[in-house]
Every structure is written in structure tokens, then in C-alpha cells.
Amino acid sequence: MADTNRLQLNVRVTKETADKLDEIVAYYQENTKIGRVYKGDVLTDIIEKSYEIMQKQKQRSG
């Protein structure tokens, strides 16, 4: 993906949340065969999956 299609998000999270993200990234790294895994890639994956779930729930309720 070209850099022009990316935004940088600066957010503050607790140390506990940052530690959990590090653990999730390590899990992705160990369990995927796509090479180096970055925090942004993991967050994108989590957001995309959550969005899909949200859309399905909205379709069911509406």
C-alpha cells in the first residue's frame, strides 16, 4: 500500500494495553508465515475484523 493511503494515528494507551498489543504482535509473528509483523498491521487486522462483525450485527438488528 502506498504511503499516501496511510495515516499516522497517535494515541495514548495504558502500559497494560501496550503490553497486550506487544503480546498480540508476538503471537501473530509466531503464527503467520508472512514475514515481519508490525503493530500497525496487527491493529489494522483487528479493526477490519471488528468492523466486519459490527456490520453483520447491524444487518441482523436492522
MODELLER restraints for C-alpha pairs under 7 A, 6 or more apart:
rsr = mdl.restraints
at = mdl.atoms
rsr.add(forms.Gaussian(group=physical.xy_distance, feature=features.Distance(at['CA:25:A'], at['CA:37:A']), mean=6.74, stdev=0.5))
rsr.add(forms.Gaussian(group=physical.xy_distance, feature=features.Distance(at['CA:25:A'], at['CA:38:A']), mean=6.96, stdev=0.5))
rsr.add(forms.Gaussian(group=physical.xy_distance, feature=features.Distance(at['CA:25:A'], at['CA:39:A']), mean=6.22, stdev=0.5))
rsr.add(forms.Gaussian(group=physical.xy_distance, feature=features.Distance(at['CA:25:A'], at['CA:42:A']), mean=6.38, stdev=0.5))
rsr.add(forms.Gaussian(group=physical.xy_distance, feature=features.Distance(at['CA:28:A'], at['CA:37:A']), mean=6.94, stdev=0.5))
rsr.add(forms.Gaussian(group=physical.xy_distance, feature=features.Distance(at['CA:29:A'], at['CA:36:A']), mean=6.77, stdev=0.5))
rsr.add(forms.Gaussian(group=physical.xy_distance, feature=features.Distance(at['CA:29:A'], at['CA:37:A']), mean=5.61, stdev=0.5))
